[in-house]
Amino acid sequence: MKGLKCGGNMYVILVYDINLEDKEGHKVLRKVFKTCKKYLVHIQNSVFEGELLESQAIKLKSELDTYIRQNKDSVILFKSRSQRWLEKEFLGMIEDDKTDNFL
């Protein structure tokens, strides 16, 4: 996975898809979820977001790489220099905007 060429903070949206067809998939899912929760804010099922330093993004990717099964699972990181460059639009029932936790 390639990173942004800016050294400092970055805004990240992470989504994952874990294959749950076997027993191992459920273990992988728990480990991936816990790892993502250490670094980012859980906003919806398999979606996380937040601001990370480049060093944190590297650690996150490294940790996830130990759990992800290359032939069954996937993780996608969308990166931007800042959250303010990203317009969000919500559809459906939204009780609370969990993404609005940055001042």
ABEGO torsion letter per residue (X at the ends): XBBBABABBBBBBBBBBBBAABAAAAAAAAAAAAAAAAABBBABEABBBEBBBAAAAAAAAAAAAAABBAAABBBBBBBBABAAABBBBBBEBBABBAABABX
